[in-house]
Amino acid sequence: MASKVGTSGRWLLLKSIVTAIICHPLMGRLIGLVWANKIPHRGNRIEVPVGGDPRVNAMLFWGIYESAESRFVQRYLGNDLDVIELGSSLGGVSCQIAKKLAGRKKLVCVEANGQIHQLLRRNVLNNAPDQEVHFLQGAVDYSGKDTIELIMGENNLSSRVDDGAEAALTKMTVPTLTLSGVLDLNKMGDYALVSDIEGAEAGMFVRDSQAFSRCKRMLIELHETIYNDKRYTVQALIELINANTGMILRDRYGSVCVFEKQDSNSKEYSQK
């Protein structure tokens, strides 16, 4: 056992060193220069913000950017369901979803960050021009407010709801929406959900469980978070999803999980 642990630790160390080298800002700037800020990524070209974080360029180019989500999209997401994607960011995963659907079903991309919304639209429509895609700007929120403050991440590609603890960081006021509202607006029937919304997912499972009656498949990155003064770990969120939506864990890589509606043929997995 000690030998296995030691080997695993050495492998993780080597992996982190290699990642640090190939995703160094200098490497990212070179990639951005060579590809004119339209970075090859898993068969697509992803336009990135001019003057943005060069490490994102490198992560896109080497396929490290949202790699677990990308693998699960290819493995589990078919073309039999409409798809809602919450937290589309630049559209790296969105483009893969659109190509999987291949004109058979529609894709709804929801992104809160208005600074990258036009980039998202261009990326998806340029890489999948024949796919039906709808774009919404808004943040998933169940407070009853019409707008909320988001704290922007270091590279302005990620954001999270402001909890009042980091007043010095850049903020943005955005409209709010709920999963049920997105379903109604787009007249969705049965659907698949892809989500990465930095902890806001807890509100969906606590306050909007009825929206999952039509959700057949879900690919989601879960985040440890506090909702209504209660802390939810990733494992607690998994248990909440099972209890409130009837969906079971099908596959998992770290905090990125695949759930499916439970039936007699379903099998639960607990992969790390």
N, C-alpha and C positions, 0 to 999 in steps of 0.2 A: 504493500500500500504506500509506504513512504517513497519508494522508487517511482510509482505512478504519479504521486503528488509532485515530486521533484521534477519529473519530465514535463508535466502539465505546466508547472510554474515557469520552467525555462522556455517552453514554447510560447506562453503568453508574453514573457519578457521580450523574446525575439520578435514576436508579432508587433508589439508596441514600438520597438525600435525601428523596424522596417516601415511601419505606418508613419512614424514621425519624420522619417527621411523622405518618403515619396509624397507626403502631404505638407512638406515644408512650404512656407509662404513663397520662397524663391521659385520652387517647382511650380506652384500654382500660378505665379505671375507669368512664367514662361509658357505654361499651357494656355493661359488666357491670351497671350500675345500671338502664339502660333495659330490658335483657332479663332481669333478675333472675337473672343468672349462668347462663342457659340460652341459649347464643349460637347464632344462625343460622349454619350452615356447610354450604354445598354441598347444600342441600335437607334438612338435618337440624337438630336442636337439640341442641347439645352442652353438657351441664352441666359447669361448671368448679368447682374448689375455692373455697370462700369464703375470701377473703383471699389467694388465689393471685396469681401474677405477672400483672398487668393487661395486659402486652404479649401474652400468650397469647390473651386475650380478643380483642384487636384483630386478631391474626394469623388467628384462626378466622373472625372476622366478614368480613374482607377477602379470605379465601380463600388467604392466603399460607402458612398452616400446612400443612406437608408437601404442598406444591402439586405437586411432581414426582411423588410417589407417587400422588396423587389422579388426575392426568392419565393415568398409566400404568394404573391400575386401570380407568379408564373405557375406555381404548384397547385393552388387551390381555387383561384378565381376563374370561372369559366365565362362563357358568353351567353348564359341562359337567364341572367338577371340584370335589371337596371342596377346601376351602382351610384351610391352617394359617397363622395370622398370629403371628409372633414379635415381641414388642415392641409391643403394642397401644396402650399409653399410655391416653389418655382415650377412644379409640374413634372418633376423627374419620375415619380410613381404614376402620376396622372396619365402621362403619355403611354406608359406600359399598359395601364388599364384600358385606355381608349383603343389601343391596337388589339387587345384581347377581345374586346366587344365587337370590333370589325363591322360596325354598321348594324348589328343585330339588336342592340339595346342602347339606352341613353346613359350618359355619364353626367352627374351633377358635381361640380367642383366648388367647394366652399372654402374661402380663405379670408381670414380677418385682416391681414396686413395689406392696407391699401397701397403701400409703397411698391409692392411686387405684383399687384393684381394684373396689370397690363402685361408684364412678363409672363405670368402664368397663362394668360389667354393666348398670347403669341406662341408660346412653346407647345401647348396642346394642339392648337389649330394648325400650326406649321408641320407638326409631326404626324398628325392624324386628321387631315383636312376633310375627309369624308364622314367622320364620326359626329353623331349628334351630341353636343356638349353644351351644358348650361353652366354659367358662372355666377356665383353669389358672393358678395362681400359681407361678412358678419362673423361674430364670435358666438359660439354656443354658450348660452347663459340662461339660468332659470331664476334670476333675482326679481324679475318683473320689470326691470328698467329697460328703457328704449335704447340706451347706449351705455357702454362701460369703457373704462380705461384699460388699455393693454400696456404692459411693459415690454419693450422691444429687446430682443436678444442682442448679443454682442455683434453678430453679423447682419442684423436687421432682417434675417430670413425666418426667425422664430419669434414667438411672442407668447405671453401668458397674461392671465387676468391680474390686475393690480390688487394686491392685498394690503397696500398702504405701508409696506415695510421697506420699500426701496425707492423713496421719493426722488433720489438724485438721477435715476436712470431715465432714458428717453421713453416718453409715453405717447400713446395715440388713442384718440377717442373713436370708437367704432360702433356700428349698430349691432344689436343683439338678435339672435334667432334661436329657435329650438329645433330639435330633430323632427318633431311632429309638424312644425311649421314648414320645414323644408319638404317633407313628404307631401303635405297638402298643396303647397305652391306648385310643385312639379307633377302633381297627380300621379304619384307613385303607387304601384301595386306591390307585389313581392319584389324584394330588393336585396342587394348585398351592401354592406357598409365597410368602408375603409377609413380608419380614423387615427390621427395623431394630433391631439389638441392640448397637450401639455398639462394634463390634470383636470381639465374641464369635463372630461368624460364621466366623472363621478356623478355630476348633476343629472346626466341622461339616465343613468341606471336607477337613481333614487327617485327622480321626479317625472320621468318620461318613459316609464317601462312599457306603456301601451304602444309606443312607436315601434317596439320590437316584435309586435305580433306578426308583422309582415316581413321581418328581417330573417332571411334564411341562412346567411353566411356573414361572418364579420372578421375582418383582419384589423387588429387594433394594437397600437403601442400604449401600454398602461403606464401610468406615472403615480408614484406615491404622492398623495395629496391630502389636503384638509378640506372637507366640505361640511358646512353647517356645524363647525366646531368639532367635527369628528375626523380623526385621522384614518385614512385608508392606505394600507400597504398594497402592493401589487397582488399578493395572495388574497387579501380581503376583497379587492375588486373582482377577482376571478370568482370568488364565492358569491359576491353580490350579483354578478352577471348571471350565474347559474340559477340563483334563487328568484331573481326578478324578471328574467327574460325567457327562461326555459332553454337557453342555449348552453351547450357544453363545450369544454375545451377539447379541441381536436389536435392542435399542435402548438408548440411554443419554442421560441428562442429568446432567452432572457425575458425581457418585458414585452416582447412582440408576440402576440397570441393570435391564434385562429380559433374561432368558435363557429359551431353550426347548430341549427335547430335540432333538438334531440329527437331521435326516432329509434326504431328497433335495430337499425343497422349502424348507429353511431358508436364510436369507440373513443374513450377518453385517453389522452396522452399527457405526459408531463415532461417533455423534452426540455433540456436546459439550453 
